[in-house]
């Protein structure tokens, strides 16, 4: 990974650009016209909303209605919102408050946690290491939760004081939610409910989180907070901003703006689940738009396979009529692509297709 030692250019914090009061964004952030947010919005559509009340108590994934709803959503949209998910609502609010507090600390405090492309862990402002690349209008904080060998509280912000404790508690709650969702996903494929968990390495999964901070933008029609991409990992659980919309999901040739429901999570399938399911479930492109009136914060919780396990289509889902669509690859190898090139639509998972 020597090629990922450092950024190719000095890092500029988007929050500093926003706070400067400039009325125009630098050229580095201006997207080609075809990638700008005004292109082809899909009105009056919304991702499915699924009630997980029957699972939130820790029961097995034997509720046929929930399994069917999740399976349909993963085949059709790749995204769904969940309500009655069992995660403490007050904890969700504390996460938003404490991390918003971090991003409003003085810049010199945040800079102590500046990240590098070697691990991405820490305070960052770009994805990908290509010199001269067009950048996204957003800062973030990336941290590891599992495996324990990668988790280091010293790399998490020490301020505001309750941040580490709240983030730990939140992470443990979301791991439990992900384990329940994995059972539902397995059942929806007609497999044993523990199949996908075992394919991910059992208890040896990888878990990380990216806290996204999208400052106000003076020209939101020219840029994106996060370029179009599908998530490289397993499943993503997103805690969206409770006041400001921004996430858009691809639907055909257009984009659907997700309207977050209060106290809900947005869950989407990543590329590893698309590969394991032999494309029965779909990891779908999504992007983030920004606005001139409000900053926005969100929390992407990534539940991934053990990084050195080879991931390919589940043999039971490979038939003469539906041969294996993808070549096996470890997640370590797979995620190097986005770490080098940044978000690039669906080009990565498409490159895995068996010839």
VOPAGU-2260 file (C-alpha; in pm, 1 decimal, decimal comma):
REM VOPAGU-2260
SITE   aa  ch    i         X         Y         Z
SITE  UNK   A    0       0,0       0,0       0,0
SITE  UNK   A    1     296,8     231,7     -45,0
SITE  UNK   A    2     101,6     417,8    -314,0
SITE  UNK   A    3    -143,0     532,5     -44,1
SITE  UNK   A    4     105,4     695,2     192,6
SITE  UNK   A    5      -3,4    1056,2     149,9
SITE  UNK   A    6    -233,4    1295,6     -32,7
SITE  UNK   A    7    -110,8    1424,9    -370,2
SITE  UNK   A    8    -185,1    1788,7    -281,1
SITE  UNK   A    9    -235,1    1999,8      33,1
SITE  UNK   A   10    -571,9    1934,4     193,4
SITE  UNK   A   11    -822,2    2219,9     202,0
SITE  UNK   A   12   -1104,3    2191,7     455,7
SITE  UNK   A   13   -1440,2    2252,0     290,2
SITE  UNK   A   14   -1569,2    2401,3     614,3
SITE  UNK   A   15   -1297,5    2669,2     590,9
SITE  UNK   A   16   -1405,0    2751,3     235,4
SITE  UNK   A   17   -1766,4    2777,6     348,0
SITE  UNK   A   18   -1682,9    2992,2     651,6
SITE  UNK   A   19   -1474,0    3231,4     439,5
SITE  UNK   A   20   -1791,1    3388,9     299,8
SITE  UNK   A   21   -1682,9    3342,6     -62,5
SITE  UNK   A   22   -1973,1    3367,6    -307,6
SITE  UNK   A   23   -1821,8    3126,3    -562,2
SITE  UNK   A   24   -1674,2    2779,4    -515,1
SITE  UNK   A   25   -1322,2    2698,8    -639,3
SITE  UNK   A   26   -1296,1    2530,1    -978,9
SITE  UNK   A   27   -1174,2    2211,5    -806,9
SITE  UNK   A   28   -1531,2    2149,1    -684,7
SITE  UNK   A   29   -1724,5    2221,7   -1005,8
SITE  UNK   A   30   -1867,5    1901,1   -1154,1
SITE  UNK   A   31   -1919,7    1832,4   -1524,4
SITE  UNK   A   32   -2272,4    1937,7   -1629,7
SITE  UNK   A   33   -2391,9    1576,0   -1653,8
SITE  UNK   A   34   -2299,0    1513,6   -1288,0
SITE  UNK   A   35   -2458,2    1823,1   -1139,6
SITE  UNK   A   36   -2754,1    1781,1    -905,2
SITE  UNK   A   37   -3008,4    1951,3   -1130,4
SITE  UNK   A   38   -3000,8    1662,2   -1376,7
SITE  UNK   A   39   -3317,1    1452,1   -1403,3
SITE  UNK   A   40   -3469,4    1444,1   -1053,4
SITE  UNK   A   41   -3748,3    1187,0   -1001,1
SITE  UNK   A   42   -4040,0    1347,9    -823,9
SITE  UNK   A   43   -4303,1    1169,2    -614,6
SITE  UNK   A   44   -4098,1     855,6    -556,1
SITE  UNK   A   45   -3959,8     728,8    -227,2
SITE  UNK   A   46   -3757,3     431,8    -105,7
SITE  UNK   A   47   -3953,3     163,3      83,6
SITE  UNK   A   48   -4020,7     205,9     456,3
SITE  UNK   A   49   -4014,7    -114,1     665,8
SITE  UNK   A   50   -4126,3    -162,0    1026,1
SITE  UNK   A   51   -3883,4    -385,1    1217,9
SITE  UNK   A   52   -4086,4    -398,1    1540,0
SITE  UNK   A   53   -4111,7    -778,2    1523,3
SITE  UNK   A   54   -3730,7    -807,4    1508,9
SITE  UNK   A   55   -3623,9    -530,2    1745,3
SITE  UNK   A   56   -3659,6    -746,2    2053,2
SITE  UNK   A   57   -3381,7    -972,7    1927,5
SITE  UNK   A   58   -3606,6   -1240,4    1785,9
SITE  UNK   A   59   -3514,1   -1451,3    1485,8
SITE  UNK   A   60   -3581,2   -1345,5    1130,8
SITE  UNK   A   61   -3894,0   -1556,6    1100,8
SITE  UNK   A   62   -4139,9   -1275,5    1035,0
SITE  UNK   A   63   -4241,2   -1350,7     678,5
SITE  UNK   A   64   -4376,0   -1003,6     607,8
SITE  UNK   A   65   -4053,3    -832,4     713,7
SITE  UNK   A   66   -3837,0   -1079,2     519,9
SITE  UNK   A   67   -4047,2   -1030,4     208,2
SITE  UNK   A   68   -4045,2    -650,7     237,3
SITE  UNK   A   69   -3667,8    -634,6     285,3
SITE  UNK   A   70   -3605,7    -883,9       6,2
SITE  UNK   A   71   -3824,9    -688,1    -234,7
SITE  UNK   A   72   -3652,6    -361,5    -141,1
SITE  UNK   A   73   -3303,8    -508,0    -192,7
SITE  UNK   A   74   -3396,7    -652,6    -531,7
SITE  UNK   A   75   -3571,6    -340,4    -657,5
SITE  UNK   A   76   -3419,1     -36,1    -486,2
SITE  UNK   A   77   -3110,9    -151,7    -295,5
SITE  UNK   A   78   -3228,8      92,2     -24,5
SITE  UNK   A   79   -3496,3     105,0     245,4
SITE  UNK   A   80   -3575,0     296,4     564,0
SITE  UNK   A   81   -3641,6     115,0     890,0
SITE  UNK   A   82   -3856,6     227,7    1181,4
SITE  UNK   A   83   -3904,2      59,6    1520,9
SITE  UNK   A   84   -3550,4     -71,3    1482,3
SITE  UNK   A   85   -3472,0    -108,9    1852,5
SITE  UNK   A   86   -3193,3     152,0    1874,6
SITE  UNK   A   87   -3239,5     405,8    2154,4
SITE  UNK   A   88   -3376,4     727,2    2003,5
SITE  UNK   A   89   -3211,8     947,2    2266,4
SITE  UNK   A   90   -2876,2     788,8    2179,5
SITE  UNK   A   91   -2929,5     877,3    1813,1
SITE  UNK   A   92   -2995,2    1240,0    1910,9
SITE  UNK   A   93   -2684,6    1249,2    2132,5
SITE  UNK   A   94   -2472,5    1123,8    1843,1
SITE  UNK   A   95   -2590,2    1408,4    1622,6
SITE  UNK   A   96   -2531,2    1666,1    1894,0
SITE  UNK   A   97   -2184,5    1554,0    2002,2
SITE  UNK   A   98   -2046,1    1515,3    1650,2
SITE  UNK   A   99   -2192,6    1845,3    1536,5
SITE  UNK   A  100   -2004,3    1985,5    1833,8
SITE  UNK   A  101   -1681,2    1829,7    1707,6
SITE  UNK   A  102   -1711,3    1984,9    1362,2
SITE  UNK   A  103   -1764,7    2325,0    1521,0
SITE  UNK   A  104   -1446,8    2306,7    1729,3
SITE  UNK   A  105   -1158,6    2537,1    1628,0
SITE  UNK   A  106    -977,9    2414,4    1316,6
SITE  UNK   A  107    -648,5    2361,1    1500,1
SITE  UNK   A  108    -819,2    2112,0    1734,7
SITE  UNK   A  109    -960,8    1912,1    1444,4
SITE  UNK   A  110    -634,8    1925,5    1248,8
SITE  UNK   A  111    -468,2    1717,8    1520,1
SITE  UNK   A  112    -670,6    1424,8    1379,9
SITE  UNK   A  113    -590,2    1485,2    1009,6
SITE  UNK   A  114    -600,2    1158,9     816,0
SITE  UNK   A  115    -390,8    1001,8     540,6
SITE  UNK   A  116    -500,5     778,2     251,3
SITE  UNK   A  117    -314,6     483,9     404,1
SITE  UNK   A  118    -606,2     407,7     640,7
SITE  UNK   A  119    -840,4     708,2     597,2
SITE  UNK   A  120    -886,7     704,2     974,2
SITE  UNK   A  121    -934,4    1050,8    1120,3
SITE  UNK   A  122   -1041,3    1392,6     994,7
SITE  UNK   A  123   -1057,4    1408,6     615,9
SITE  UNK   A  124   -1174,3    1614,1     320,0
SITE  UNK   A  125   -1123,3    1397,4      13,7
SITE  UNK   A  126   -1155,2    1042,0    -116,0
SITE  UNK   A  127    -908,3     916,0    -376,0
SITE  UNK   A  128    -548,7    1014,3    -444,9
SITE  UNK   A  129    -556,9    1122,4    -807,3
SITE  UNK   A  130    -379,7    1454,9    -847,3
SITE  UNK   A  131    -602,8    1726,0    -991,0
SITE  UNK   A  132    -925,7    1527,8    -930,7
SITE  UNK   A  133   -1252,2    1717,8    -900,1
SITE  UNK   A  134   -1336,8    1721,4    -529,5
SITE  UNK   A  135   -1658,6    1687,1    -330,5
SITE  UNK   A  136   -1804,9    1958,2    -104,6
SITE  UNK   A  137   -1771,3    1779,4     227,7
SITE  UNK   A  138   -1548,7    1696,4     524,5
SITE  UNK   A  139   -1568,8    1375,7     726,7
SITE  UNK   A  140   -1433,0    1175,2    1017,8
SITE  UNK   A  141   -1357,7     807,7     958,9
SITE  UNK   A  142   -1305,6     559,9    1243,6
SITE  UNK   A  143   -1273,0     185,7    1300,4
SITE  UNK   A  144   -1496,2     -11,6    1538,2
SITE  UNK   A  145   -1408,3    -374,8    1453,5
SITE  UNK   A  146   -1190,7    -577,0    1454,8
SITE  UNK   A  147   -1056,8    -480,6    1798,9
SITE  UNK   A  148    -702,6    -474,1    1658,9
SITE  UNK   A  149    -793,1    -172,8    1442,9
SITE  UNK   A  150   -1003,3      14,8    1696,6
SITE  UNK   A  151    -813,3     287,7    1881,6
SITE  UNK   A  152    -984,4     544,3    2101,3
SITE  UNK   A  153    -673,2     758,6    2071,1
SITE  UNK   A  154    -764,4     812,4    1705,3
SITE  UNK   A  155   -1116,4     922,3    1798,6
SITE  UNK   A  156   -1175,5    1286,3    1896,0
SITE  UNK   A  157   -1120,6    1359,0    2265,7
SITE  UNK   A  158   -1354,5    1658,8    2241,1
SITE  UNK   A  159   -1638,5    1712,1    2309,1
SITE  UNK   A  160   -1573,8    1503,6    2624,6
SITE  UNK   A  161   -1865,4    1255,1    2591,1
SITE  UNK   A  162   -1793,7    1179,2    2222,9
SITE  UNK   A  163   -1596,6     857,5    2264,6
SITE  UNK   A  164   -1840,1     704,4    2513,8
SITE  UNK   A  165   -2147,8     797,4    2308,1
SITE  UNK   A  166   -1988,2     670,5    1985,8
SITE  UNK   A  167   -1898,4     340,1    2154,9
SITE  UNK   A  168   -2252,9     291,4    2281,8
SITE  UNK   A  169   -2400,9     383,0    1943,5
SITE  UNK   A  170   -2165,2     142,5    1763,9
SITE  UNK   A  171   -2263,0    -150,3    1985,0
SITE  UNK   A  172   -2632,8     -81,3    1922,9
SITE  UNK   A  173   -2581,2     -64,4    1547,1
SITE  UNK   A  174   -2379,1    -385,3    1538,6
SITE  UNK   A  175   -2681,4    -560,6    1693,9
SITE  UNK   A  176   -2910,8    -402,2    1434,7
SITE  UNK   A  177   -2680,7    -512,9    1151,0
SITE  UNK   A  178   -2676,0    -869,7    1282,6
SITE  UNK   A  179   -3056,4    -875,8    1276,4
SITE  UNK   A  180   -3067,7    -730,8     925,9
SITE  UNK   A  181   -2813,0    -986,4     800,4
SITE  UNK   A  182   -3045,1   -1266,2     912,9
SITE  UNK   A  183   -3333,9   -1108,3     725,3
SITE  UNK   A  184   -3121,1   -1067,7     412,4
SITE  UNK   A  185   -3017,6   -1434,3     426,4
SITE  UNK   A  186   -3374,3   -1552,2     471,1
SITE  UNK   A  187   -3485,0   -1335,1     179,8
SITE  UNK   A  188   -3244,2   -1526,4     -45,3
SITE  UNK   A  189   -3395,9   -1856,8      65,0
SITE  UNK   A  190   -3083,2   -1940,4     267,3
SITE  UNK   A  191   -3023,0   -2031,7     630,5
SITE  UNK   A  192   -3059,1   -1711,8     833,4
SITE  UNK   A  193   -2694,0   -1729,2     943,4
SITE  UNK   A  194   -2552,7   -1781,1     594,4
SITE  UNK   A  195   -2440,8   -1424,6     517,6
SITE  UNK   A  196   -2300,0   -1373,2     867,5
SITE  UNK   A  197   -2085,3   -1684,0     826,0
SITE  UNK   A  198   -1977,6   -1570,9     478,1
SITE  UNK   A  199   -1866,0   -1241,1     635,8
SITE  UNK   A  200   -1647,5   -1427,2     887,4
SITE  UNK   A  201   -1892,0   -1493,4    1171,7
SITE  UNK   A  202   -1789,5   -1272,7    1464,2
SITE  UNK   A  203   -1476,6   -1153,6    1281,3
SITE  UNK   A  204   -1646,2    -887,3    1073,7
SITE  UNK   A  205   -1512,5    -541,9     996,5
SITE  UNK   A  206   -1705,5    -237,5    1116,2
SITE  UNK   A  207   -1622,1     126,4    1052,2
SITE  UNK   A  208   -1806,6     456,4    1044,8
SITE  UNK   A  209   -1780,3     778,5     849,9
SITE  UNK   A  210   -1932,2    1091,0    1000,8
SITE  UNK   A  211   -2008,5    1324,4     709,2
SITE  UNK   A  212   -2019,5    1702,2     745,6
SITE  UNK   A  213   -2149,0    1902,2     450,4
SITE  UNK   A  214   -2103,3    2277,7     505,3
SITE  UNK   A  215   -2320,4    2542,1     340,3
SITE  UNK   A  216   -2230,2    2588,1     -24,7
SITE  UNK   A  217   -2266,8    2919,6    -215,4
SITE  UNK   A  218   -2320,4    2738,0    -549,1
SITE  UNK   A  219   -2489,1    2405,4    -469,9
SITE  UNK   A  220   -2607,3    2353,7    -827,9
SITE  UNK   A  221   -2247,2    2314,9    -947,0
SITE  UNK   A  222   -2114,3    2052,6    -706,5
SITE  UNK   A  223   -2195,7    1749,0    -492,2
SITE  UNK   A  224   -2135,2    1669,5    -127,6
SITE  UNK   A  225   -2043,9    1314,2    -228,0
SITE  UNK   A  226   -2013,1    1191,0    -585,6
SITE  UNK   A  227   -2219,0     904,3    -721,1
SITE  UNK   A  228   -2103,5     563,2    -600,8
SITE  UNK   A  229   -2219,1     230,8    -465,7
SITE  UNK   A  230   -2083,9     130,8    -125,7
SITE  UNK   A  231   -1795,9    -117,5    -154,1
SITE  UNK   A  232   -1875,4    -309,2     166,1
SITE  UNK   A  233   -2153,9    -526,0     304,7
SITE  UNK   A  234   -2444,1    -320,8     435,8
SITE  UNK   A  235   -2457,4      46,3     531,2
SITE  UNK   A  236   -2681,3     189,2     803,7
SITE  UNK   A  237   -2719,1     565,0     765,8
SITE  UNK   A  238   -2836,9     803,9    1032,6
SITE  UNK   A  239   -2935,9    1101,0     819,7
SITE  UNK   A  240   -2961,3    1463,8     922,8
SITE  UNK   A  241   -3288,4    1520,6    1105,1
SITE  UNK   A  242   -3344,1    1862,0     947,2
SITE  UNK   A  243   -3185,6    1873,2     600,3
SITE  UNK   A  244   -3235,5    1640,7     302,1
SITE  UNK   A  245   -2937,3    1555,5      83,0
SITE  UNK   A  246   -2916,5    1185,8      -5,8
SITE  UNK   A  247   -3024,0    1091,2    -359,0
SITE  UNK   A  248   -3063,5     735,2    -492,1
SITE  UNK   A  249   -3039,0     644,3    -858,5
SITE  UNK   A  250   -3362,8     528,0   -1016,1
SITE  UNK   A  251   -3329,0     447,9   -1385,7
SITE  UNK   A  252   -3180,1     754,4   -1550,0
SITE  UNK   A  253   -3282,0     987,9   -1267,9
SITE  UNK   A  254   -3231,9    1052,6    -898,3
SITE  UNK   A  255   -3475,4    1017,5    -608,1
SITE  UNK   A  256   -3423,6    1247,6    -309,6
SITE  UNK   A  257   -3466,3    1046,4       9,4
SITE  UNK   A  258   -3700,6    1204,9     261,1
SITE  UNK   A  259   -3572,6    1078,1     596,7
SITE  UNK   A  260   -3839,0     974,7     845,3
SITE  UNK   A  261   -3789,9    1095,9    1201,9
SITE  UNK   A  262   -3599,3     844,2    1415,5
SITE  UNK   A  263   -3546,6     606,6    1122,0
SITE  UNK   A  264   -3232,8     457,3     970,1
SITE  UNK   A  265   -3166,0     429,2     598,3
SITE  UNK   A  266   -3013,8      91,3     505,0
SITE  UNK   A  267   -2854,8       0,4     174,7
SITE  UNK   A  268   -2689,6    -302,9      21,1
SITE  UNK   A  269   -2318,0    -277,9     -59,1
SITE  UNK   A  270   -2119,0    -440,7    -336,0
SITE  UNK   A  271   -2015,8    -741,0    -122,1
SITE  UNK   A  272   -2379,6    -841,1     -71,3
SITE  UNK   A  273   -2447,6    -793,8    -443,4
SITE  UNK   A  274   -2156,1   -1029,5    -516,8
SITE  UNK   A  275   -2252,9   -1288,9    -252,6
SITE  UNK   A  276   -2615,1   -1287,7    -372,6
SITE  UNK   A  277   -2497,4   -1322,1    -734,5
SITE  UNK   A  278   -2674,9    -993,8    -811,9
SITE  UNK   A  279   -3011,2   -1099,3    -664,7
SITE  UNK   A  280   -2970,4    -803,9    -429,4
SITE  UNK   A  281   -2847,0    -478,9    -584,3
SITE  UNK   A  282   -2601,8    -223,9    -454,9
SITE  UNK   A  283   -2735,7      96,8    -602,1
SITE  UNK   A  284   -2560,6     422,7    -685,0
SITE  UNK   A  285   -2628,3     715,4    -458,9
SITE  UNK   A  286   -2490,8    1064,8    -408,7
SITE  UNK   A  287   -2527,9    1365,9    -179,4
SITE  UNK   A  288   -2640,0    1714,9    -278,0
SITE  UNK   A  289   -2562,2    2025,1     -72,0
SITE  UNK   A  290   -2741,2    2355,3     -22,1
SITE  UNK   A  291   -2671,4    2720,5      45,9
SITE  UNK   A  292   -2894,1    2756,2     352,4
SITE  UNK   A  293   -2791,2    2480,6     591,4
SITE  UNK   A  294   -2504,2    2257,0     689,0
SITE  UNK   A  295   -2579,2    1885,4     709,2
SITE  UNK   A  296   -2442,0    1595,2     912,9
SITE  UNK   A  297   -2491,9    1221,8     863,1
SITE  UNK   A  298   -2346,2     895,5     996,2
SITE  UNK   A  299   -2264,7     607,1     761,2
SITE  UNK   A  300   -2209,3     284,2     955,8
SITE  UNK   A  301   -2040,4      18,3     742,1
SITE  UNK   A  302   -2080,1    -351,1     826,9
SITE  UNK   A  303   -1825,7    -541,1     617,8
SITE  UNK   A  304   -1678,2    -887,8     566,8
SITE  UNK   A  305   -1355,2    -989,3     738,8
SITE  UNK   A  306   -1107,5    -809,6     518,6
SITE  UNK   A  307    -893,5   -1106,7     408,6
SITE  UNK   A  308   -1176,0   -1347,8     325,7
SITE  UNK   A  309   -1237,5   -1425,4     -39,3
SITE  UNK   A  310   -1588,7   -1309,9    -132,0
SITE  UNK   A  311   -1763,4   -1455,7    -436,1
SITE  UNK   A  312   -2115,6   -1564,8    -531,8
SITE  UNK   A  313   -2265,4   -1812,4    -283,9
SITE  UNK   A  314   -2238,3   -2156,6    -450,6
SITE  UNK   A  315   -2600,3   -2236,5    -365,2
SITE  UNK   A  316   -2709,8   -1933,8    -570,5
SITE  UNK   A  317   -2508,3   -2040,2    -876,9
SITE  UNK   A  318   -2702,9   -2254,6   -1126,3
SITE  UNK   A  319   -2669,6   -2348,3   -1493,7
SITE  UNK   A  320   -2934,7   -2086,4   -1568,5
SITE  UNK   A  321   -2762,7   -1828,0   -1350,4
SITE  UNK   A  322   -2386,1   -1884,3   -1353,2
SITE  UNK   A  323   -2148,4   -1698,9   -1122,3
SITE  UNK   A  324   -2146,8   -1335,5   -1230,3
SITE  UNK   A  325   -1838,8   -1226,4   -1031,2
SITE  UNK   A  326   -1483,4   -1336,7    -967,8
SITE  UNK   A  327   -1388,8   -1384,1    -600,1
SITE  UNK   A  328   -1183,2   -1112,6    -431,0
SITE  UNK   A  329   -1099,3   -1015,5     -72,8
SITE  UNK   A  330   -1247,7    -695,9      70,0
SITE  UNK   A  331    -893,0    -570,8     134,9
SITE  UNK   A  332    -824,6    -590,2    -238,1
SITE  UNK   A  333   -1164,5    -456,1    -331,2
SITE  UNK   A  334   -1164,5    -137,9    -124,8
SITE  UNK   A  335    -826,5     -27,8    -259,9
SITE  UNK   A  336   -1014,2      84,1    -571,1
SITE  UNK   A  337   -1221,5     354,4    -400,7
SITE  UNK   A  338    -930,0     453,9    -177,8
SITE  UNK   A  339    -721,1     525,5    -488,0
SITE  UNK   A  340    -980,4     655,2    -731,7
SITE  UNK   A  341   -1253,3     792,1    -507,2
SITE  UNK   A  342   -1625,9     736,4    -573,4
SITE  UNK   A  343   -1686,3     622,2    -932,7
SITE  UNK   A  344   -2045,0     507,2    -978,6
SITE  UNK   A  345   -2078,6     131,4   -1026,2
SITE  UNK   A  346   -1753,8      89,8   -1222,2
SITE  UNK   A  347   -1584,1    -111,7    -948,3
SITE  UNK   A  348   -1832,4    -394,5    -903,1
SITE  UNK   A  349   -1885,0    -409,0   -1279,6
SITE  UNK   A  350   -1511,5    -471,8   -1321,5
SITE  UNK   A  351   -1544,1    -792,9   -1117,1
SITE  UNK   A  352   -1782,9    -954,6   -1362,3
SITE  UNK   A  353   -1668,7   -1294,3   -1483,0
SITE  UNK   A  354   -1587,5   -1294,0   -1853,2
